[in-house]
Amino acid sequence: MLTKIFKNNFYRSVILVLGFSLCFAVNHAYGQDTLPEKFINLLQKSGMSVNIPDSFKVVPVMENKQMNYDYAVKHVSKDLEIRYAIRPDDPNTSAMYAAIFVADLANISGKPASAELASSVKILPKESVSKEFNADWAAFAMMKPANEFGEGYDFCAVVAIHKNNKGDGYIFCLSHVHQDIGPMLKTAFDSLTFK
């Protein structure tokens, strides 16, 4: 009976398509590369895309009072966690992206927002920002994280990217020792861009 079914090209095609569809559905439903719907919606509203680096696995987002973030991954063998915060454009605060970044750094470091903290922010060259992130502005900072946000970590490197009328994105790289993660920082920072 099965031999007759498989000899018929129509039934053979249907069985093959159903088999591949089932394999794809199972792989998609249980694959590690599946992003949460809320995170996908934030990326879409902000016109961003994310490419999670290889060798990272999803870790839970930890609630904290210093800096809300939307998604996190951790390297499977090295001491590095990457956290992503996506902020779609808000016309009320759109022009304040640099000041908001300094305020976020103050929250993360446990230090007051000051001229000293602001001077630790490195504004990235506009040409590089446009080429690497397709953004209008980007900045970089390093610090020792404090409080709940930095619990368990001694080092935090942050890149903030901004695109007019789109929003802001933050990439936080947390570790215990920054010497071991230097080569991975560029890969982490390149993982979030505007489309």
N, C-alpha and C positions, 0 to 999 in steps of 0.2 A: 504493500500500500504506500509506504513512504517513498519507495523507489519511483512509483508513478508520479507522486507529487513533485519530487525533485527533478524529474525529467521534464516537467512542464516549466518552461522558462518564466512564465508569469509568477507561479508560486515560488520558484527559486528566488526571483528578484524580491518578492514581498518578504520572504523569510530573511534574506540578507539585509534588506533595509531595516526591518524590525530588530534584527540582531545588533546591527551597528548603532541604531538609535538607542537601544537599551544600554549598550556599553557606554555611549556618550553620556546618557542621562546619569548613570551611576557614577561615572568619573566626574562629571560636573557637580553633582550633588555632594560628593564626598571629597572632592579635590581640595588641597590646601590653598590653592590660588583664588578661591572664591572670596570676594570682598563683601562685607555687609552692605545691605541695601541703603542704610542711612549714610554710610561713607560714600557709596557710589552717587547718591543724590547730591551730597555736598560737592563732590568733584564736578558733577555735571552743572550745577548752579554756578560754580566758579570758573567753568571752562578749563578745568585742569585734568591731567591724566597722571596716573601713578604706575610705576613699574617696580614692583617689589623685587629687590635683589635676590639672587639665588642664595641658597643656604640659610634662609631666614624662615622662621615659623611664627605663626600668629600667637600673640600673648594677650591676656585680658587687659582692657583699659582700666586703670586704677583711678577711682574717684579721688580728687584732691581739691584743696581750696586755692591753689596757686595758679594752675594753668590747665584748663580743660583741653583735652585732645581727643581725637576721634578714632584712631586706629594705631595699633602697635605691633611690631614684630621684633623677634630676638634672634640673633645668630645662633645656629645650632651647636657650634663648638667654641666660639670666641665670646669674649665679654663685651657685647655691644647690643643695645636695644635702640631701635628707631621708633620714634613716635611722630605721628602726623596730626596736625591741627589745620582744618580747612575753614576759612571764614568767607562766605560769599559776600559780595559787595553790599555795603549798607551806605546809602547816600548821606546819612547823618555823620558817619565817621570815616568815609572813604579817603579824605585828604589827610587824615591823622595817622596813617600807617606807621610812620617812623616813630612818633610819640607813643603809639600803642605798643610797638615792639620794645621800646625802652621800659615801659611800664610792665610788660610781660616778663622781661629780664629781671626787673626788681622783684617781682613776685616769686620767680623761680629761685633766685639767689638769696632771697631773704634780706636783701639790702634795700635801702631807700632809693627811689628814683632820684638821681643826682647828676650833676655835670660830669662827675668822675665815671659813673656808670655809662652815661651817654657817650663819653669819649672812648670807652672800650669797644663800642660798636664800630665795625669796619664796613663802610658802605662799599659795595662792589662796583667796579667800573660798568657804566651803562652799556657799553658795547658787549662786554662779556655776559651781562645780565640778559640782554636781548637774545644773544646767540645760545646760551646754555639753558635758560629758563623760559624764553619767549615772554619775558616780563618787562615791566617798566622800571622796576627798582628792586634791589635785593641787598641784604645786609647779613653780616656774620658776627657772631660773638661766642666766646668761650667763658665758662665760669664753673664754680663749684656749686652744684644744686643744693638747695636746702629744703627743709620741711618735708611734707608728704610727697611732693612731686619728685624730689631727688632721693627719696628713701632707698637706701641700698646702693647708691651710686656716689662716686667722688668727682666725676667729670661730666660736663655737658657742653656740647658744641651745638650751636643753633644757626640755621639759615632761615631767614624770612624772605618771602618773595611777594611782590605786589604787582598787579596789573590793573590799570585804570578801568573802571566800570565792570570788573570781573570779581576781584576780591584779593584775599591774602592767604598764603599757605606757609606753614611753619614745619620745619623738619628738625626734630630734636634727636641728637645722638648721645646716649648716656652710657657710661662705662665706669669701671673702677680705676683704670689707668689709661691715660690717653696715648701713651707711647705705642701700645699694642694695636690700637685701632686706626692709627694715622692713615694707612693705605686704604682702609675701607670707607673713610669719611667721604671722599669724592664720589664713590659709588652710591653711598646713602643720599648725599645731597643732590645727585643727578636723578634720583628716582621720582621726583615730583616736578612737573613742568606745566606751564599753560599751553593749551593746544594752539 
